[in-house]
């Protein structure tokens, strides 16, 4: 065990002290925060340039419909469409941004409106014009029924129902919940485990290949057993991953706390309503100044201690399962270019797991979610999606038992391949050769 501890310390210290590790660890939370804050900040910057839209309305029905705003200015002209288009094409500086042709009554022919421009029309302009015309045509059709107060009846019948979700604990205490927030927490956790397994599993394989290529392993094998070397490398890199994850959690909470203090008092309600429309959060109040408090109330409905603890357990289980196999692949080849034929079958289950997690998030208790959370090659990722939806404890225990037993089996198999392949040079191993090594 002392020899394994020395290998673990070497792997851990050499990787943690690298500049790449420090930069990635401390800049990633800032990058994630910037990906959220910067688009919101840029979206609030208004375009001061007024777009000029020329309208040729052959029906003369929509002069009062298309209304000017701070961004778009509509100009109705009583000229032939081809003449307006030709005059604008001949000029070096264009008189207008786009040309709107309304050739027929839109209530009878909804496709009679066409927008022309010398470049691709942006979605905002198209949506704005379509919204104004749709609303006007809808009002005209309602008026054609000649039913008194029909428009008011239709407006009053429209309802935007926001279903509040409450879950109760075993002692009957109610806590406010959010399906959307549970989905976000589960998918983020699953993606982080997916990313860690891919990154650090590849580091194990790359480290084994480099030591084998540089013949360093020949010196190390003279002092330690191959299995000790493999386990020391795997556990050392696992501790690097846990260190990085812990720093990410701490830095994320610090950044969130500071950001809440800075912008908490100036939260724009309209922005929160737009987020609510996108389905990213629920139960956003439309009055009062406690929007951030509402979000924190939703977070209190989740058992983060359980989620974080099981995240660590599933990360370790999934990583150790795959890292032992990656180490076996690294020991069986002479260069990193030869690892593709063996590493591809290892990465396919991980890729399938992330797709299964996406579909399992829609039905966390369905058969796909259940069986993929039991299969050891997919359970670390799929189970993280299910945890925020309160998975029965027996399913979690069964999944962990299967995962641990699978890790022991794969480590035993990888150890036999590693012991034979680590000192073998000049011969490209095949799948048949690997099976033969297992029987040694």
DRENZAKE-138411 format. One line per 8 residues: for each residue x, y, z negated of C-alpha. Coordinates in steps of 0.1 Angstrom, whole numbers. Each point is the difference from the previous one (the first is absolute). Layout:
// residues N
X,Y,Z  ... $
//
This chain:
// residues 440
0,0,0  29,24,-7  12,-5,36  -35,7,14  -1,31,-22  33,12,14  -13,-4,36  -33,18,-10 $
19,29,-14  22,2,31  -29,0,24  -20,25,-21  28,25,-6  14,0,35  -35,6,15  -14,25,-25 $
31,22,2  -3,4,38  -9,34,14  -26,-15,22  -18,-15,-30  1,32,-20  -13,21,30  -27,-25,8 $
-11,-2,-36  -2,37,-8  -11,13,34  -28,-26,7  -25,14,-26  7,35,13  -6,-12,35  -33,-16,-9 $
-11,31,-18  10,21,30  -20,-23,23  -31,9,-20  6,36,-9  15,14,32  -28,-11,24  -26,15,-25 $
21,32,-1  4,2,38  -37,-7,5  -8,32,-20  21,22,23  -23,17,24  7,5,37  -1,38,6 $
-2,-4,38  -36,2,12  -9,-24,28  -20,14,29  -26,-24,13  -18,10,32  -35,-15,4  -19,-5,33 $
-35,-8,-10  -21,-8,30  -31,-6,-21  3,33,-20  -13,-18,-30  30,1,-23  12,36,-2  -10,3,-36 $
12,-35,-10  38,1,3  10,24,-27  34,17,-4  21,-7,-30  35,9,-12  16,-25,24  -22,-2,31 $
-16,28,20  -26,-9,26  -6,21,31  -30,-7,22  5,9,37  -25,0,28  23,-12,27  3,-32,20 $
21,-26,-18  24,-5,29  7,37,3  8,3,-37  23,-30,1  18,11,32  6,36,-13  15,-14,-32 $
23,-24,18  15,28,21  11,20,-30  33,-4,-18  -15,7,-33  -32,-18,-6  -31,21,-10  -15,-28,-20 $
9,-31,-19  -28,-22,13  -30,2,24  -33,-15,-11  -25,-9,27  -37,-8,-10  -16,-12,32  -34,-12,-13 $
-24,0,-30  19,-21,-27  -33,-12,-15  -6,-19,32  35,-7,11  24,-2,-30  31,-4,23  -6,33,18 $
27,19,-20  36,-2,12  30,17,-14  29,8,24  35,11,-9  35,1,15  12,-22,-29  -16,-26,-22 $
-28,15,-21  5,-3,-37  -25,-20,-21  -9,29,-22  -13,21,29  -19,-29,15  -16,-9,-34  -10,36,-7 $
-18,5,33  -17,-34,-1  -12,6,-36  -16,33,10  -17,-14,31  -11,-31,-18  -16,20,-28  -18,23,25 $
-13,-29,21  -12,-18,-31  -20,30,-11  -15,4,35  -11,-36,0  -16,3,-34  -18,32,11  -14,-18,30 $
-21,-23,-22  -21,30,-11  -3,-14,-35  -1,27,-27  30,1,-24  16,-30,18  35,15,-2  -3,6,-37 $
-13,-35,-5  29,-15,19  25,21,-19  -15,-9,-33  1,-37,8  37,0,6  18,-13,-31  37,-5,-8 $
0,-27,-27  31,-3,-21  -1,-33,-20  18,3,-33  17,-32,-11  2,-9,-37  16,-31,-14  -4,-13,-36 $
25,-19,-21  -6,-30,-22  -9,23,-29  -26,18,21  20,32,5  -8,18,33  28,13,22  -3,19,32 $
15,-19,30  7,6,36  1,-26,27  20,22,23  26,7,-27  2,-38,-8  6,-6,37  28,26,1 $
17,-13,-31  -1,-36,13  12,8,35  29,22,-13  11,-27,-24  -2,-27,27  20,21,25  27,8,-26 $
4,-38,-7  1,-7,37  26,27,5  21,-12,-29  0,-36,11  10,9,35  27,25,-10  16,-19,-29 $
-4,-35,15  19,13,31  26,14,-24  5,-34,-15  4,-16,34  23,27,13  22,-2,-31  4,-37,3 $
9,2,37  26,28,-7  17,-19,-28  1,-31,21  14,19,30  26,17,-21  10,-33,-16  -6,15,-35 $
-23,-28,-8  29,-25,2  17,17,-29  -32,4,-20  -10,-37,4  33,-10,-16  -13,15,-33  -38,-4,1 $
-24,-25,14  -19,9,32  -33,-1,-18  13,24,-26  12,23,27  -33,0,18  -21,5,-32  23,29,-12 $
-3,17,33  -38,-4,2  -6,12,-36  24,29,3  -17,13,30  -34,-5,-16  10,22,-29  11,26,25 $
-36,-1,14  -16,3,-34  23,29,-9  -10,18,32  -37,-7,-6  2,13,-37  17,32,11  -27,5,27 $
-28,-4,-25  17,25,-24  8,25,27  -35,-3,15  -17,7,-34  24,30,-6  -8,15,35  -37,-6,-5 $
1,17,-34  19,30,13  -22,3,31  -31,-2,-22  13,28,-22  9,22,30  -30,-5,23  -26,-14,-25 $
-16,34,-7  -3,9,37  -16,-32,14  -21,8,30  -34,-17,-3  -5,0,38  33,-19,4  -12,-26,-25 $
-33,-3,18  19,-7,33  20,-27,-18  -33,-14,-13  -13,-2,36  30,-19,10  -8,-26,-26  32,4,-20 $
-18,8,-33  -34,0,-14  -21,20,-24  17,33,6  -20,27,-17  -11,29,20  -2,25,-29  22,8,-29 $
37,-1,-4  6,-35,-12  8,-17,33  34,-13,-12  -16,-12,-32  -25,-20,20  28,-17,19  17,-9,-33 $
-33,-14,-13  -1,-23,30  35,-12,-7  -9,-8,-36  -23,-27,14  30,-21,10  22,-21,-22  34,13,12 $
19,-19,-26  -13,-32,14  5,11,36  36,11,-5  9,-31,-21  -14,-23,26  16,20,27  34,-7,-16 $
-8,-37,-3  -13,-4,35  29,20,14  25,-22,-18  -18,-32,10  -4,10,36  35,14,3  16,-30,-16 $
-20,-23,22  11,17,32  35,11,-11  10,-36,-6  -11,-9,35  18,31,14  31,-10,-19  -2,-35,15 $
-3,15,35  30,23,-6  21,-30,-11  -9,-20,31  13,25,26  33,16,8  -12,35,10  -31,22,-5 $
-9,-3,37  -6,-38,-6  -25,6,-27  -30,9,22  -9,-36,9  -3,-9,-37  -12,33,-15  -30,3,24 $
-20,-29,-16  7,16,-34  -13,35,10  -32,-13,17  -18,-10,-32  9,35,-15  -15,17,30  -31,-22,-1 $
-3,8,-37  -2,37,6  -28,-5,26  -18,-24,-23  3,27,-27  -17,26,22  -30,-23,7  -1,-13,-36 $
-4,36,-12  -34,1,16  -11,-31,-18  23,-7,-30  -20,-30,-11  -4,-16,34  16,-34,11  28,18,20 $
10,20,-31  -2,-30,-24  20,-25,20  26,26,11  5,10,-36  7,-37,-8  24,-8,28  34,10,-14 $
13,15,32  -29,25,1  -12,3,-36  25,27,-12  -15,24,26  -36,-10,2  -5,-3,-38  12,36,-5 $
-29,11,22  -25,-19,-21  13,10,-35  -17,34,-1  -33,-17,7  3,-21,-33  11,-35,11  -10,-28,-25 $
28,-9,-23  0,-37,10  7,9,37  29,22,-11  15,-27,-21  -5,-27,27  16,23,26  30,6,-23 $
5,-37,-8  -1,-9,37  24,29,8  25,-10,-27  -1,-37,9  5,9,37  30,22,-10  16,-29,-19 $
-5,-23,30  13,25,26  30,9,-22  9,-37,-3  -3,-4,38  19,32,7  27,-10,-25  7,-32,19 $
2,19,33  21,27,-16  25,-25,-15  7,-16,33  -2,29,23  19,26,-19  34,-16,9  -9,-11,35 $
15,20,28  0,-2,38  -31,-20,4  -35,14,8  -25,-17,-23  -34,-12,13  -32,-8,-17  9,-37,3 $
34,8,-16  -17,18,-29  -23,-30,-7  31,-22,0  16,22,-27  -30,-3,-22  6,-38,-2  36,3,-10 $
//
